[in-house]
Amino acid sequence: MRRSMLDILACPIDKYYPLELFEIDTIEDTTINETVIKEGVLFCTQCSRFYPITEEIPVMLPDELREKEKDIEFLQKWQEKIPNKITKNGNPWHL
């Protein structure tokens, strides 16, 4: 995900903007002169929902379409680099 995409993304649940970005793994793409987030988390401070960024793709699905197992696996994998407000209290589920 290009960092500039943050300017156009809003929470799909409550439409809150802007989302908070937590970068885990990034690369500098010199062809577009921009940082690309390979792994990270988008967080809605309004409803406390998190949305993982995996393989440069933000996964911003409503709760009923999310796969709990994949989200929990993501949280466990990156729990040392993700704030406690997400790992311990994030919606729709947490560790």
C-alpha distances in whole Angstrom, upper triangle without the diagonal:
4,6,8,7,9,12,12,11,14,16,17,20,22,19,19,17,16,14,14,11,12,11,12,11,9,10,12,11,15,15,12,13,10,9,5,5,7,9,9,11,11,15,17,20,22,22,21,19,16,12,11,8,9,8,5,6,7,10,12,16,19,21,23,21,19,21,22,23,19,18,21,20,17,19,21,19,18,20,21,18,18,20,23,22,20,22,25,25,21,22,22,23,23,25
4,5,6,8,10,11,11,15,17,19,22,23,20,20,17,15,14,14,12,13,11,14,12,10,10,10,9,12,12,10,10,7,6,5,6,9,11,12,13,13,16,18,21,23,24,23,21,18,15,14,11,12,12,8,9,10,14,15,19,22,24,27,24,23,24,26,26,23,21,24,24,20,22,24,22,20,23,23,20,19,21,25,24,22,24,27,27,24,24,25,26,26,28
4,5,6,8,10,11,14,16,18,21,22,19,18,15,13,12,11,9,11,10,13,12,10,11,10,11,13,14,11,11,7,6,6,7,10,12,11,12,11,14,16,18,21,22,21,19,17,15,14,12,14,14,10,12,11,15,16,19,22,24,27,25,23,25,26,27,23,22,24,24,20,21,24,22,20,22,22,18,18,19,23,22,20,22,26,25,22,23,24,26,25,27
4,5,6,8,10,13,16,18,21,21,18,17,14,12,12,13,11,14,13,16,16,13,14,13,13,14,15,11,11,8,8,9,10,14,15,14,15,13,16,17,19,21,23,22,21,19,17,17,14,17,17,13,13,13,16,16,20,23,25,28,26,25,27,28,29,26,24,27,27,23,24,27,26,23,25,25,22,21,22,25,24,23,25,28,27,24,25,26,28,28,30
4,5,6,7,10,13,15,18,18,15,15,12,11,11,12,11,14,13,16,16,14,15,15,14,17,17,13,14,11,11,10,10,13,14,13,13,11,14,15,18,19,20,20,18,16,14,14,12,15,15,11,11,10,13,13,17,19,22,24,22,21,24,25,27,23,22,25,25,21,23,26,24,22,24,25,22,20,22,25,23,21,24,27,26,22,22,23,25,26,28
4,5,5,8,11,14,16,16,13,12,9,7,7,9,8,11,12,15,16,14,16,16,17,19,19,16,16,13,12,11,11,14,14,12,11,9,11,12,14,16,17,17,16,14,12,13,12,15,16,13,12,10,13,12,16,18,21,24,22,21,23,24,26,23,21,24,24,21,21,24,23,21,22,23,20,18,19,22,20,18,21,24,23,20,20,21,23,23,26
4,6,9,12,14,17,16,13,12,9,7,9,11,11,15,15,19,19,18,19,18,18,20,20,17,17,14,14,14,14,17,18,16,15,12,14,14,16,17,19,19,18,17,16,17,16,19,20,16,15,13,16,15,18,20,23,26,24,23,26,27,29,26,24,27,28,24,25,28,27,24,26,27,23,21,22,25,23,21,24,27,25,22,22,24,26,26,29
4,7,10,12,15,15,11,11,8,8,10,12,13,16,17,20,21,19,21,20,20,22,21,18,19,16,16,15,15,18,19,17,16,13,14,14,16,17,18,19,17,17,15,17,15,18,19,16,14,12,15,13,16,18,21,23,22,21,24,26,28,25,23,26,27,24,25,28,28,25,27,28,25,23,23,26,23,22,25,27,25,22,22,22,25,26,29
4,7,9,12,12,9,9,7,7,7,10,11,14,15,18,19,18,20,21,21,23,23,20,20,17,16,15,14,17,16,14,13,9,11,10,13,14,15,15,14,13,11,13,13,16,17,14,12,10,11,9,12,14,17,20,18,18,21,22,24,22,20,23,24,21,21,25,25,22,24,25,22,20,20,23,20,18,22,24,22,19,18,19,21,22,25
4,6,9,8,5,5,5,6,6,10,12,15,17,20,22,21,23,24,24,27,27,23,24,21,20,18,17,19,18,16,13,10,10,8,11,11,12,13,11,12,11,14,14,18,20,17,15,11,12,9,12,12,15,18,17,17,20,21,24,22,19,22,24,21,21,25,25,23,24,26,23,20,20,22,19,17,21,22,20,17,16,16,19,21,24
4,5,6,5,5,7,8,7,10,12,15,17,20,22,22,25,26,26,29,29,26,27,23,22,20,18,20,18,16,12,9,8,6,9,9,9,10,8,9,9,12,14,17,20,18,15,11,11,8,9,9,12,15,15,14,18,18,21,19,17,20,22,19,19,23,23,21,22,24,22,19,19,20,17,15,18,20,17,14,12,13,16,18,21
4,6,5,8,10,12,11,14,15,18,20,22,24,24,27,28,28,31,31,27,29,25,24,22,20,21,20,18,15,12,11,10,13,12,11,12,10,11,10,13,15,18,20,19,15,12,11,7,7,7,10,12,12,12,16,17,20,19,17,20,22,20,20,24,24,23,24,26,24,21,21,22,19,17,20,21,19,15,13,13,16,19,22
4,6,8,11,13,12,15,17,19,22,24,26,27,29,31,31,34,34,31,32,28,27,25,23,24,22,19,16,13,12,9,12,10,8,11,9,11,11,15,17,20,23,21,18,15,13,9,9,6,8,11,12,13,16,17,20,19,17,20,22,21,20,24,25,24,24,27,25,21,21,21,18,17,19,20,17,14,11,11,15,17,21
4,5,9,12,11,14,17,20,23,25,27,28,30,32,32,35,35,32,32,29,27,26,24,25,24,21,17,14,12,9,11,8,7,10,10,13,13,17,19,22,25,23,21,17,16,12,12,10,12,15,16,16,20,20,24,23,20,22,25,23,22,26,27,26,25,28,26,22,22,22,18,17,20,21,18,15,13,13,17,19,23
4,6,9,10,13,16,19,22,24,26,26,28,29,29,32,32,29,29,26,25,24,22,24,23,20,17,13,12,9,11,9,10,12,12,13,13,17,18,22,24,22,19,16,15,12,13,12,14,17,17,18,21,22,25,24,21,24,26,24,23,27,28,26,26,28,26,23,22,23,20,19,22,23,20,17,15,16,19,21,25
4,6,7,11,14,17,20,23,25,25,27,28,29,31,31,28,28,25,24,23,21,23,22,19,16,12,10,7,8,7,8,11,11,12,13,17,18,22,24,22,20,16,16,13,14,14,16,19,19,19,22,23,26,24,21,24,26,23,22,26,27,25,25,26,24,21,20,21,18,17,20,21,18,16,15,16,19,21,24
3,5,9,12,15,18,21,23,22,25,25,26,28,28,25,25,22,21,20,19,22,21,18,15,11,10,8,9,9,11,13,13,13,14,17,17,21,23,20,19,15,16,14,16,16,18,21,21,21,24,24,27,25,22,25,27,24,23,27,27,24,25,26,23,20,20,21,18,18,21,23,20,17,17,18,21,22,25
4,7,9,13,15,19,21,20,22,23,24,26,27,23,23,19,18,18,17,20,19,16,13,10,9,8,9,10,12,13,13,13,13,16,16,20,22,19,18,15,16,14,17,17,19,23,22,21,24,25,27,25,22,24,26,23,22,25,26,23,23,24,21,18,18,20,17,17,20,22,20,17,17,19,21,22,25
4,6,10,13,16,18,18,21,21,23,25,26,23,22,19,17,17,15,17,16,12,10,6,6,5,7,9,11,10,10,9,10,12,13,17,19,16,15,12,13,11,14,15,17,20,20,19,21,21,23,21,18,20,22,19,18,22,22,19,19,21,18,15,15,17,14,13,17,19,17,14,14,16,18,18,21
4,7,10,13,16,16,19,20,22,24,26,23,22,18,16,16,13,16,14,11,8,6,5,6,7,10,12,10,11,9,10,12,12,16,19,16,16,13,14,13,17,18,19,22,22,20,22,21,23,21,18,20,21,18,16,20,20,17,17,18,15,12,11,14,12,11,15,17,15,13,14,16,18,17,20
4,6,10,12,12,15,17,18,21,23,20,19,15,13,12,10,12,11,7,6,5,6,9,11,14,15,13,12,10,10,10,10,13,15,13,13,11,13,13,17,18,19,23,22,19,21,21,22,20,17,19,19,16,15,18,18,14,15,16,12,10,11,14,13,12,14,17,17,14,16,18,18,18,20
4,7,10,11,14,16,19,22,23,21,20,16,13,13,9,11,9,6,5,6,8,11,12,16,17,14,13,10,10,10,10,12,15,13,14,12,14,15,18,20,20,24,23,20,21,20,21,18,16,17,17,14,13,15,15,11,12,12,9,7,8,12,12,10,12,15,16,14,16,18,18,16,18
4,6,7,11,13,15,18,21,19,18,14,10,10,7,8,7,5,7,9,11,15,16,20,20,17,16,13,12,10,9,11,12,11,13,12,14,16,19,22,22,26,24,21,22,21,22,19,16,18,17,14,13,16,14,11,13,12,9,9,11,15,15,13,15,18,19,17,19,20,20,19,19
4,7,10,14,16,19,22,20,19,16,12,11,8,8,5,5,8,11,13,17,19,22,22,19,18,14,13,10,9,10,11,11,13,13,15,17,20,23,23,26,24,21,21,20,20,17,15,16,15,12,12,13,11,8,10,10,7,8,11,14,16,14,14,18,19,17,19,21,20,18,18
4,7,11,13,16,19,18,17,14,10,9,6,5,5,7,10,13,16,20,22,25,25,22,20,17,15,12,10,10,10,9,12,13,16,18,22,24,25,28,25,22,22,22,22,18,17,18,17,13,14,16,13,10,14,13,10,12,15,18,19,17,18,21,23,20,22,23,23,21,21
4,7,9,13,15,14,13,10,7,6,4,5,7,9,12,14,17,21,23,26,26,24,22,18,17,14,11,11,10,9,12,14,17,19,22,26,27,29,27,24,24,25,24,21,20,22,20,16,18,19,16,14,17,16,13,15,17,21,22,20,21,24,25,23,24,26,25,24,24
4,6,9,12,12,11,9,6,5,7,7,10,12,15,17,21,24,26,29,29,27,25,22,20,17,14,13,12,10,14,16,19,21,25,28,29,32,29,27,27,28,27,24,23,25,23,20,21,23,19,18,21,20,17,18,21,25,26,23,24,28,29,26,28,29,29,28,28
4,6,9,9,7,6,5,6,9,10,13,15,18,19,22,25,27,30,31,29,27,24,22,20,16,17,15,13,16,18,21,23,27,30,32,34,32,30,30,31,31,27,26,28,27,23,24,26,23,21,24,23,20,21,24,27,28,26,27,31,31,29,30,32,32,31,31
4,6,6,6,6,6,7,10,11,15,17,20,20,24,27,29,31,32,31,29,25,23,21,17,17,15,12,16,18,21,23,27,30,32,34,32,30,31,32,32,28,27,30,28,25,26,28,25,23,26,26,23,24,26,30,30,28,29,33,33,31,32,33,33,32,33
4,5,4,7,9,10,14,15,18,20,23,24,27,30,32,34,35,34,32,29,26,24,21,21,18,16,19,21,25,27,30,34,36,38,35,33,34,36,35,32,31,33,32,28,30,32,29,27,30,29,26,27,29,33,33,31,33,36,37,34,35,36,37,36,37
4,6,8,11,11,15,16,20,22,24,25,28,30,33,35,36,35,33,30,27,25,21,21,19,16,19,21,25,27,30,33,36,38,35,33,34,36,36,32,32,34,33,29,31,33,30,29,32,31,28,29,31,35,35,33,35,38,38,35,36,37,38,37,38
4,5,9,10,13,15,19,20,22,22,25,27,30,32,33,32,30,27,25,23,20,20,18,15,17,19,23,24,27,31,33,35,33,31,33,34,35,31,30,33,32,28,30,32,29,28,30,30,27,27,29,33,33,31,33,36,36,33,34,34,35,35,37
4,7,10,13,16,19,20,22,22,25,27,29,31,33,32,30,27,25,24,20,21,19,16,19,20,24,25,29,32,34,37,34,33,34,35,35,32,31,33,32,28,30,32,29,27,30,29,25,26,28,32,32,30,32,35,35,33,34,35,36,35,36
4,6,10,13,15,16,18,18,21,23,25,28,29,28,26,24,21,20,17,18,16,13,16,17,21,22,26,29,31,33,31,29,31,32,32,28,27,30,29,25,26,29,26,24,26,26,22,23,25,28,28,26,28,32,32,29,30,31,32,31,33
4,7,9,12,13,15,16,19,21,23,26,27,25,24,21,19,17,14,15,14,11,14,15,19,20,24,27,29,31,29,27,28,29,29,25,24,26,25,22,23,25,22,20,23,22,18,19,21,25,25,23,25,28,29,26,27,28,29,28,29
4,6,9,10,13,14,17,20,23,25,26,24,22,19,16,14,11,12,10,7,10,12,15,17,21,24,26,28,26,24,25,26,26,22,21,24,22,19,20,23,20,18,21,21,17,18,20,24,24,22,23,27,27,24,25,26,27,26,27
4,6,7,9,11,14,18,20,23,23,21,19,16,13,11,8,9,8,6,9,9,13,15,18,22,23,26,23,21,22,23,23,19,18,20,19,15,17,19,17,14,17,17,14,14,17,20,21,18,19,23,23,21,22,23,23,22,23
4,7,10,12,16,19,22,25,24,22,20,16,13,10,7,6,5,4,8,9,12,15,18,22,23,25,22,20,20,21,20,17,16,18,17,13,15,17,14,13,16,17,14,15,18,21,21,19,19,23,24,21,22,23,22,22,22
4,7,10,14,17,20,22,22,19,17,13,11,8,5,5,6,6,8,9,11,14,17,20,20,23,21,18,18,18,18,14,13,15,13,10,12,14,11,9,13,13,11,11,14,17,18,15,15,19,20,18,19,19,19,18,19
4,7,10,14,16,19,18,16,14,10,9,6,5,7,9,8,9,8,10,12,16,18,19,22,20,17,17,17,17,14,12,14,14,10,10,13,11,9,11,12,9,8,11,14,15,12,13,17,17,14,16,17,17,16,17
4,6,10,12,15,15,12,10,7,6,5,5,9,12,11,10,8,9,10,13,15,16,19,18,15,16,15,16,14,11,13,13,10,10,13,12,10,11,13,10,8,10,12,12,9,11,14,14,11,13,14,14,13,15
4,7,10,12,12,10,8,6,5,6,7,11,14,12,11,8,9,9,12,14,15,18,17,15,17,17,18,16,13,15,16,13,13,16,16,13,14,16,13,10,11,14,12,10,13,15,14,11,12,13,15,14,17
4,6,9,9,7,6,4,6,9,11,14,17,16,15,11,12,10,13,14,14,18,18,15,17,17,19,17,13,15,17,14,13,17,17,15,14,16,14,11,10,12,10,8,11,13,12,9,10,12,13,13,16
4,5,6,5,5,6,8,12,14,17,20,19,17,13,13,11,13,13,14,17,18,16,19,18,21,19,16,18,20,17,16,20,21,18,18,20,17,14,13,14,11,10,14,15,12,9,9,12,14,14,18
4,6,5,8,9,12,15,17,20,24,22,20,17,17,15,17,16,16,20,21,19,22,20,23,22,18,20,22,20,18,21,22,20,19,20,18,15,13,13,10,10,14,14,12,10,11,13,15,15,18
4,6,8,11,13,17,19,23,26,24,22,18,18,15,16,15,15,19,20,19,22,21,24,23,20,21,24,22,20,23,25,23,22,23,21,18,16,16,12,13,16,16,13,11,11,13,16,17,20
4,6,9,12,15,18,21,25,24,21,18,16,14,14,12,12,16,17,16,19,18,21,20,17,18,22,20,18,21,23,21,20,23,21,17,16,15,12,11,15,14,11,9,8,10,12,14,17
4,7,10,13,16,19,23,22,20,16,15,13,14,13,12,16,17,15,18,16,19,18,15,16,19,17,15,18,20,18,16,19,17,14,12,12,8,8,11,11,8,5,6,8,10,11,14
4,7,10,13,16,20,19,17,13,12,10,11,10,9,13,14,12,14,13,16,15,12,13,16,14,13,16,18,16,16,18,17,13,13,13,10,8,11,12,9,6,4,6,9,10,13
4,7,10,13,16,16,14,10,9,9,10,11,10,14,14,11,13,12,14,13,9,11,14,11,10,14,15,13,13,16,14,11,11,12,10,7,9,11,10,6,6,8,9,10,13
4,7,10,13,12,10,7,6,6,8,10,10,14,12,10,12,12,14,11,9,12,13,10,11,14,15,13,14,17,15,12,13,15,13,10,12,15,13,10,9,10,11,12,15
4,6,10,10,8,6,6,8,10,13,13,16,14,11,12,12,13,10,7,10,11,8,9,12,12,10,12,15,13,11,13,15,14,11,12,15,15,12,12,12,12,13,14
4,7,6,5,4,6,9,12,15,16,18,16,13,14,15,15,12,11,13,13,9,11,14,13,11,14,16,13,12,15,17,17,14,15,18,18,15,16,16,16,16,18
4,5,5,7,7,11,13,17,17,19,17,14,14,15,15,11,11,13,12,9,12,14,12,11,14,16,14,14,17,19,20,16,16,20,21,17,18,18,18,17,18
4,6,9,10,14,16,20,21,22,19,17,17,18,17,14,14,17,15,12,15,17,14,14,17,19,16,17,20,23,23,20,20,24,24,21,22,21,21,21,22
4,7,10,13,15,19,21,23,20,18,18,20,20,16,16,18,17,14,16,19,16,15,19,20,17,17,20,23,23,19,20,24,24,21,21,22,22,22,23
4,6,9,12,16,17,19,16,14,15,17,18,14,14,17,16,13,16,19,17,16,19,21,18,17,20,22,22,19,20,23,23,20,19,19,20,21,22
4,6,9,13,15,17,14,12,14,16,17,14,12,16,16,13,15,18,17,15,18,20,17,15,18,20,19,16,17,21,20,16,16,16,17,18,20
4,6,10,11,13,10,9,11,13,14,11,10,14,14,12,14,17,16,16,18,20,18,16,18,20,19,15,17,20,19,15,14,13,15,16,19
4,7,9,12,10,9,12,13,16,13,12,15,16,14,15,19,19,18,19,22,20,17,19,20,18,15,17,20,18,14,13,12,14,16,19
4,6,8,6,6,10,12,14,13,11,15,17,15,16,20,20,20,21,24,22,20,21,22,20,17,18,20,18,15,12,11,14,16,19
4,6,6,7,10,12,15,14,13,16,18,17,18,21,22,22,22,25,24,21,22,22,20,17,18,20,18,14,11,9,13,16,19
4,5,5,9,9,13,13,11,13,16,16,16,19,21,21,21,24,23,20,21,20,18,15,16,17,15,12,9,6,9,13,16
4,6,8,10,13,14,13,15,18,18,18,21,23,23,23,27,26,23,24,24,22,19,19,20,18,16,12,9,12,16,19
4,7,9,12,12,12,15,16,16,18,20,21,22,23,26,25,23,24,24,22,19,20,21,20,17,14,11,13,16,19
4,6,9,8,8,11,13,12,14,16,18,18,19,23,22,19,21,21,19,16,16,18,17,14,11,9,10,13,16
4,6,5,6,9,10,11,13,14,16,17,18,22,21,19,21,21,20,17,16,18,18,15,13,10,11,13,14
4,6,5,6,8,10,11,12,14,16,16,20,20,17,19,18,18,14,13,15,15,13,11,9,8,9,11
4,6,5,6,9,10,11,12,14,15,19,19,17,20,19,19,16,14,16,17,15,14,12,10,11,11
4,6,5,6,9,10,10,12,14,17,17,16,18,18,19,15,14,16,17,15,14,13,11,12,12
4,5,5,6,9,10,11,12,15,15,13,15,15,15,11,10,13,14,11,11,9,8,9,10
4,5,5,6,9,10,10,14,14,13,15,14,15,11,9,11,13,11,11,10,8,7,7
4,5,5,6,9,10,13,14,13,16,16,17,14,11,14,16,14,15,14,11,10,10
4,5,5,6,8,11,11,10,13,14,15,12,10,13,15,13,14,14,12,10,10
4,5,5,5,9,9,8,10,10,12,8,6,10,12,10,12,12,10,8,7
4,6,5,8,10,10,12,12,14,11,8,11,14,13,15,15,12,10,8
4,6,8,9,10,13,14,16,13,11,14,17,15,17,18,15,13,11
4,5,5,6,10,11,13,11,9,13,15,14,16,17,15,12,11
4,5,5,8,8,11,9,6,10,12,12,15,16,14,10,9
4,6,8,9,12,11,9,12,15,15,18,20,17,14,12
4,7,9,12,11,10,13,15,15,18,19,17,15,14
4,7,8,7,7,10,12,11,14,16,14,12,12
4,5,6,7,8,10,10,13,16,14,12,12
4,5,5,5,7,8,12,15,13,10,10
4,6,6,5,6,10,12,12,9,11
4,6,5,4,8,10,9,7,9
4,6,6,9,11,9,5,6
4,6,9,11,9,5,6
4,7,9,8,6,8
4,6,6,5,9
3,5,7,10
4,7,11
4,7
4
